[in-house]
């Protein structure tokens, strides 16, 4: 992309951020940059209340989310959301389990009146994208939910190798796997 095109795109991005957009908080309009910041701040608070810690400031996450949302709405190629380098499969699976439909529905209803959601036909998918996006900024090692995962899959940290996590075995009565199996049989699918 040429320098000129980047400047044009940046100008469009700034104009898009300054657009007045409806927000259900207080039933008023505000510049999109504030609405997106409030959304990310609320999202981070919601995720923190469920035992996770972030490795970035809300401001940085909000800026990155705004750029990702803009690129998606402009149908521009964008890099995939950052994966969390510290996670194991079980960490991410537990994260998805913690933030399933029932868990995030109140959060979604709170923000569903905002223009970026009501004008977007795939708003539920957009909200799930926000949770996936936030995953890339979570400090796995500092999050209390990681301890639960470690206990369920019997991970241990050994000081011999710098504190990396190792699976020590499988607990036959693993409550997480039992919960997933119950959910799968209830809905006849895995989530």
RODO-2510 file (C-alpha; in nm, 4 decimals, decimal comma):
residues 191
     n   res          X          Y          Z
     1     x     0,0000     0,0000     0,0000
     2     x     0,1409     0,3351    -0,0974
     3     x     0,2048     0,6170     0,1480
     4     x    -0,0785     0,8165    -0,0105
     5     x    -0,3246     0,5283     0,0370
     6     x    -0,2162     0,4867     0,3984
     7     x    -0,2795     0,8571     0,4629
     8     x    -0,6216     0,8370     0,3003
     9     x    -0,7066     0,5281     0,5032
    10     x    -0,5846     0,6954     0,8236
    11     x    -0,7993     1,0024     0,7453
    12     x    -1,1015     0,7789     0,6878
    13     x    -1,0274     0,5989     1,0143
    14     x    -1,0076     0,9270     1,2089
    15     x    -1,3334     1,0485     1,0514
    16     x    -1,4989     0,7177     1,1344
    17     x    -1,3835     0,7470     1,4980
    18     x    -1,5269     1,0994     1,5206
    19     x    -1,8701     1,0001     1,3815
    20     x    -2,1566     1,0395     1,6243
    21     x    -2,2962     0,6993     1,7145
    22     x    -2,5886     0,5982     1,9327
    23     x    -2,5130     0,4475     2,2685
    24     x    -2,7771     0,2957     2,4930
    25     x    -2,6020     0,4232     2,8069
    26     x    -2,8014     0,7378     2,8783
    27     x    -2,9796     0,7163     2,5405
    28     x    -2,7537     0,9641     2,3670
    29     x    -2,5053     1,0053     2,0863
    30     x    -2,1306     1,0255     2,1340
    31     x    -1,8241     1,0071     1,9084
    32     x    -1,7518     0,6452     1,8166
    33     x    -1,4034     0,6631     1,9718
    34     x    -1,5624     0,7129     2,3157
    35     x    -1,8279     0,4486     2,2612
    36     x    -1,5656     0,1941     2,1556
    37     x    -1,3484     0,2845     2,4534
    38     x    -1,6445     0,2422     2,6914
    39     x    -1,7319    -0,0887     2,5276
    40     x    -1,3766    -0,2247     2,5659
    41     x    -1,3533    -0,0897     2,9205
    42     x    -1,6792    -0,2678     3,0075
    43     x    -1,5626    -0,5843     2,8285
    44     x    -1,2335    -0,5848     3,0207
    45     x    -1,4135    -0,5271     3,3517
    46     x    -1,6504    -0,8144     3,2711
    47     x    -1,3640    -1,0483     3,1848
    48     x    -1,1654    -0,9369     3,4923
    49     x    -1,4665    -1,0096     3,7137
    50     x    -1,4416    -1,3685     3,5914
    51     x    -1,0846    -1,4178     3,7127
    52     x    -0,8688    -1,2975     3,4244
    53     x    -0,5916    -1,0365     3,4254
    54     x    -0,4885    -0,8286     3,1246
    55     x    -0,1303    -0,7691     3,0136
    56     x    -0,2212    -0,4419     2,8373
    57     x    -0,3986    -0,1204     2,9302
    58     x    -0,7632    -0,0709     2,8324
    59     x    -0,6610     0,2246     2,6141
    60     x    -0,4274     0,0056     2,4047
    61     x    -0,6834    -0,2727     2,3704
    62     x    -0,9507    -0,0175     2,2697
    63     x    -0,7248     0,1345     2,0027
    64     x    -0,6486    -0,2067     1,8555
    65     x    -1,0177    -0,3081     1,8699
    66     x    -1,1192     0,0145     1,6922
    67     x    -0,8703    -0,0523     1,4126
    68     x    -0,9834    -0,4146     1,3782
    69     x    -1,3497    -0,3109     1,3715
    70     x    -1,2816    -0,0377     1,1150
    71     x    -1,0899    -0,2761     0,8905
    72     x    -1,3715    -0,5311     0,9150
    73     x    -1,6378    -0,2725     0,8308
    74     x    -1,4328    -0,1431     0,5375
    75     x    -1,3783    -0,5025     0,4137
    76     x    -1,0026    -0,4539     0,4311
    77     x    -0,7615    -0,7365     0,4851
    78     x    -0,6487    -0,7505     0,8412
    79     x    -0,4202    -0,9686     1,0375
    80     x    -0,5916    -1,2333     1,2461
    81     x    -0,6449    -1,1613     1,6124
    82     x    -0,3346    -1,2083     1,8184
    83     x    -0,3202    -1,5462     1,9842
    84     x    -0,2053    -1,5603     2,3390
    85     x     0,1467    -1,7084     2,3363
    86     x     0,1252    -1,8243     2,6991
    87     x    -0,1825    -2,0403     2,6676
    88     x    -0,2377    -2,4104     2,6429
    89     x    -0,5321    -2,5597     2,4582
    90     x    -0,7036    -2,6167     2,7927
    91     x    -0,6666    -2,2472     2,8885
    92     x    -0,8413    -2,1295     2,5733
    93     x    -1,1041    -2,4022     2,5922
    94     x    -1,1836    -2,3020     2,9508
    95     x    -1,2002    -1,9347     2,8488
    96     x    -1,4527    -2,0215     2,5771
    97     x    -1,6436    -2,2338     2,8269
    98     x    -1,6534    -1,9484     3,0817
    99     x    -1,7852    -1,7033     2,8229
   100     x    -2,0512    -1,9109     2,6524
   101     x    -2,3866    -1,7772     2,5331
   102     x    -2,5477    -1,7714     2,8787
   103     x    -2,2525    -1,5970     3,0403
   104     x    -2,2235    -1,3158     2,7881
   105     x    -2,5912    -1,2626     2,7095
   106     x    -2,6359    -0,9912     2,9778
   107     x    -2,3268    -0,8150     2,8455
   108     x    -2,4561    -0,8427     2,4886
   109     x    -2,7993    -0,7074     2,5836
   110     x    -2,6349    -0,4117     2,7530
   111     x    -2,4475    -0,3179     2,4351
   112     x    -2,6910    -0,4416     2,1687
   113     x    -2,8526    -0,0985     2,1337
   114     x    -2,5280     0,0634     2,0221
   115     x    -2,5168     0,1557     1,6511
   116     x    -2,2180    -0,0644     1,5752
   117     x    -2,4231    -0,3628     1,6916
   118     x    -2,7730    -0,2721     1,5705
   119     x    -2,6481    -0,1731     1,2251
   120     x    -2,4403    -0,4877     1,1951
   121     x    -2,6411    -0,7949     1,0860
   122     x    -2,3878    -1,0261     1,2510
   123     x    -2,3753    -0,8421     1,5831
   124     x    -2,3680    -1,1614     1,7909
   125     x    -2,0653    -1,2773     1,5909
   126     x    -1,9112    -0,9327     1,6400
   127     x    -1,9480    -0,9669     2,0167
   128     x    -1,7856    -1,3110     2,0099
   129     x    -1,5059    -1,1559     1,8062
   130     x    -1,4564    -0,9025     2,0849
   131     x    -1,4106    -1,1846     2,3363
   132     x    -1,1682    -1,3619     2,1005
   133     x    -0,9861    -1,0334     2,0481
   134     x    -0,9590    -0,9780     2,4246
   135     x    -0,8109    -1,3271     2,4662
   136     x    -0,4939    -1,2062     2,2955
   137     x    -0,4365    -0,9520     2,5747
   138     x    -0,4879    -1,1783     2,8755
   139     x    -0,1996    -1,2544     3,1087
   140     x    -0,2548    -1,6285     3,1480
   141     x     0,0018    -1,6857     3,4205
   142     x    -0,1371    -1,4068     3,6420
   143     x    -0,5038    -1,5077     3,5992
   144     x    -0,6752    -1,7018     3,8764
   145     x    -0,8686    -1,9035     3,6166
   146     x    -0,5384    -2,0594     3,5099
   147     x    -0,5055    -2,2182     3,8527
   148     x    -0,8459    -2,3819     3,8053
   149     x    -0,7407    -2,5184     3,4681
   150     x    -0,4124    -2,6417     3,6133
   151     x    -0,5974    -2,8244     3,8905
   152     x    -0,8461    -2,9791     3,6493
   153     x    -0,5856    -3,1137     3,4089
   154     x    -0,3244    -3,1658     3,6788
   155     x    -0,0579    -2,9267     3,5561
   156     x     0,2362    -2,8527     3,7767
   157     x     0,5023    -2,5882     3,7530
   158     x     0,8530    -2,7043     3,8112
   159     x     1,1331    -2,4701     3,9022
   160     x     1,3787    -2,7038     3,7276
   161     x     1,2880    -2,5700     3,3835
   162     x     1,2034    -2,2085     3,4559
   163     x     0,8452    -2,2600     3,5659
   164     x     0,6922    -2,3959     3,2456
   165     x     0,3690    -2,5865     3,2840
   166     x     0,3707    -2,9653     3,2472
   167     x     0,0829    -3,2081     3,2440
   168     x     0,1345    -3,4573     3,5257
   169     x    -0,1480    -3,6909     3,4368
   170     x    -0,5213    -3,7176     3,3801
   171     x    -0,7712    -3,7123     3,6606
   172     x    -1,0409    -3,9667     3,5682
   173     x    -1,3016    -3,7523     3,7439
   174     x    -1,2043    -3,4290     3,5680
   175     x    -1,4905    -3,1857     3,6460
   176     x    -1,4276    -2,9761     3,3350
   177     x    -1,4482    -3,2750     3,1019
   178     x    -1,7570    -3,4014     3,2842
   179     x    -1,9185    -3,0600     3,2465
   180     x    -1,8381    -3,0565     2,8738
   181     x    -1,9736    -3,4089     2,8316
   182     x    -2,2961    -3,3121     3,0086
   183     x    -2,3309    -3,0039     2,7906
   184     x    -2,2622    -3,2057     2,4764
   185     x    -2,5261    -3,4608     2,5608
   186     x    -2,7715    -3,1881     2,6594
   187     x    -2,7282    -2,9940     2,3362
   188     x    -2,6055    -3,2901     2,1301
   189     x    -2,2927    -3,0978     2,0308
   190     x    -1,9618    -2,9731     2,1672
   191     x    -1,9195    -2,5998     2,2217
***
